[in-house]
Amino acid sequence: MKKSLGAKTLVYPTPVWVIGTYDKEGKPNVMTAAWGGVCCSQPPCVGVSLRKATYSFGSIMERKAFTVNVPSDAHVREADYFGIASGRDSDKFSVSGLTPVKSELVDAPYVEEFPLVLECRVIHTFELGLHTQFVGEILDVKADDSVMGKGGLPDMLKVRPIVFAPTVRKYYGIGKNLGKGYAIGKEF
C-alpha cells in the first residue's frame, strides 16, 4: 500500500546542473539548479526553472543564453557552494578556484573543470508560479576527452554526474549500469 505524501517536488533523481551566465557588467557567474531536464529532441532543448530572485535570472533574461555545466562527483563541494552563494555578493569563480571559459556560440561562460557542457540559446520562457522555465536550444555539447566512451559519446560512468534528492537535501553519485535501453524490455 502506498502512503499519500501530498503535492510536493518529490521525484528522484533531480540533476545537479550548474548554470553559467554573464551579469550586466560581463562578470561570469554560475548557480546550481536542480529543476531541469531534457524537454525536446528536435530541436535539441533543455528546460531549467529559476526563481526571479536569483541573480542568474536577470542575466538569462538580458543575454538570452546560458550554459548547462554537469559537474562530476569530484566537484560536489563547488556545486553546492554555487547553489548557496549569490553572484550579487561574491565572485564564485574566484572563491572556488574554477575557471570560466567564454563560449564561442552563446553569450554565457562555461566551467572548464566540469566534464560536460551544453551551450544554450533561450528560445522560450514560461512563468510557472514561483519559477520561470527557460527553454534553451542546445547549440553544442562539449565533453572532455577523459569522459569519452565507445561510439564517440560521453560515458556516464566516466562523467560521474551528481544527482540531488530535494526533500532530504542530499547529493548522490550514479550507480551501476542496469542494462541497455530499448533492449532489456524485449525479454518479455
C-alpha positions in Angstrom: 0.0 0.0 0.0 1.2 3.4 -0.9 1.0 6.4 1.5 -0.1 9.8 0.2 2.6 12.4 0.7 0.7 15.4 -0.8 1.7 17.7 -3.6 5.4 18.4 -3.4 8.5 18.4 -5.5 9.4 14.8 -4.7 10.9 13.0 -7.6 14.2 11.1 -7.8 16.6 12.0 -9.1 16.9 15.6 -10.0 20.0 16.7 -11.8 22.8 18.8 -10.3 23.3 21.4 -13.1 25.5 24.5 -12.8 24.0 27.2 -15.0 26.5 29.7 -16.4 25.7 33.3 -17.2 27.3 36.7 -17.6 25.9 39.6 -15.5 25.3 43.1 -16.8 28.9 44.1 -16.3 30.1 40.9 -18.1 31.3 39.1 -14.9 30.9 35.3 -15.3 28.6 33.8 -12.8 27.2 30.3 -12.0 24.4 28.9 -10.0 23.3 25.4 -9.2 19.9 24.3 -10.3 18.1 21.0 -9.8 14.8 21.9 -11.6 15.8 20.9 -15.1 15.8 18.3 -17.8 15.6 17.5 -21.5 12.4 18.9 -22.9 12.7 18.3 -26.7 14.6 16.1 -29.1 14.3 18.1 -32.3 15.4 20.8 -31.9 17.5 19.5 -29.0 16.4 21.5 -25.9 16.7 21.6 -22.2 14.5 23.4 -19.7 15.7 24.8 -16.5 13.5 26.6 -13.9 14.8 29.5 -11.8 13.2 31.9 -9.3 13.1 35.5 -10.2 15.0 36.3 -7.0 18.2 34.6 -8.3 21.0 36.7 -9.7 21.2 34.4 -12.8 17.5 35.1 -13.7 18.2 38.6 -14.8 21.3 37.7 -16.7 19.5 35.0 -18.7 16.6 37.4 -19.4 19.0 40.0 -20.7 21.5 37.8 -22.6 19.1 35.2 -23.8 21.7 32.5 -23.2 23.1 30.1 -20.6 25.3 27.1 -20.3 24.5 23.8 -18.5 27.6 22.5 -16.8 27.5 19.0 -15.5 29.9 18.6 -12.6 31.5 15.3 -11.7 31.3 14.0 -8.2 34.8 15.3 -7.6 33.3 18.8 -7.6 30.3 18.3 -5.3 31.6 20.9 -2.8 31.9 23.5 -5.6 28.4 22.7 -7.0 26.9 23.0 -3.5 28.7 26.4 -3.0 27.4 27.6 -6.3 23.8 27.0 -5.1 24.2 28.6 -1.7 26.2 31.8 -2.5 24.9 34.6 -4.6 26.7 36.2 -7.6 25.5 39.5 -6.3 27.8 39.2 -3.3 30.7 37.1 -4.5 32.8 36.1 -7.4 32.1 32.4 -7.3 34.8 31.5 -9.8 37.5 33.3 -7.7 36.2 31.7 -4.5 36.0 28.2 -5.9 39.2 28.3 -7.9 37.4 27.1 -11.0 37.9 28.6 -14.5 35.3 30.4 -16.6 35.6 29.9 -20.3 33.8 32.2 -22.8 31.5 30.2 -25.1 32.1 30.7 -28.8 28.4 30.1 -29.6 26.3 31.8 -26.8 26.7 34.8 -24.6 27.5 32.8 -21.5 30.5 31.2 -19.8 31.1 27.5 -19.0 33.2 25.8 -16.3 36.4 24.5 -17.7 36.9 21.8 -15.0 33.4 20.2 -15.5 33.4 17.3 -17.9 30.2 18.0 -19.8 28.8 21.3 -21.0 25.7 22.3 -23.1 25.7 25.7 -24.7 22.1 27.0 -25.0 20.2 29.9 -26.6 16.9 30.8 -24.9 14.0 30.1 -27.3 11.1 30.2 -24.8 10.3 31.3 -21.3 7.3 30.2 -19.3 6.0 31.7 -16.0 5.2 28.9 -13.6 4.2 30.3 -10.3 7.4 30.8 -8.2 9.7 29.9 -11.1 10.3 30.8 -14.7 11.2 28.0 -17.0 13.8 28.8 -19.6 13.9 26.6 -22.6 17.3 26.6 -24.2 18.1 25.2 -27.6 21.3 23.2 -27.3 23.7 24.7 -29.9 26.6 22.5 -28.9 27.7 19.9 -26.4 31.3 19.9 -25.2 32.8 16.9 -23.4 36.3 16.3 -22.0 38.3 13.7 -23.8 38.7 11.9 -20.5 35.0 11.1 -20.3 34.5 9.8 -23.8 33.4 6.3 -24.3 32.6 3.9 -27.2 30.9 5.5 -30.2 32.4 8.9 -29.6 29.9 9.8 -26.9 30.4 10.6 -23.2 30.3 7.6 -20.9 28.1 8.3 -17.8 30.4 6.3 -15.5 33.3 8.5 -16.6 31.4 11.8 -16.3 30.2 10.7 -12.8 27.4 13.3 -12.6 25.8 14.2 -9.3 22.1 13.8 -8.6 20.1 15.5 -5.9 17.3 14.3 -3.5 15.4 17.6 -2.9 13.3 16.7 0.1 16.3 15.4 2.2 18.8 17.8 0.5 21.4 15.1 -0.2 23.7 14.6 -3.2 24.3 11.2 -4.7 26.6 9.7 -7.4 25.5 7.5 -10.2 25.4 3.7 -9.6 26.0 0.7 -11.8 24.7 0.0 -15.3 21.5 -1.9 -15.1 21.1 -2.8 -18.8 20.8 -1.4 -22.3 17.8 0.8 -23.1 15.4 -0.3 -25.8 16.8 -3.8 -25.3 16.3 -5.3 -21.9 12.5 -4.8 -22.1 12.5 -7.1 -25.2 13.0 -10.0 -22.8 9.2 -10.1 -22.2 
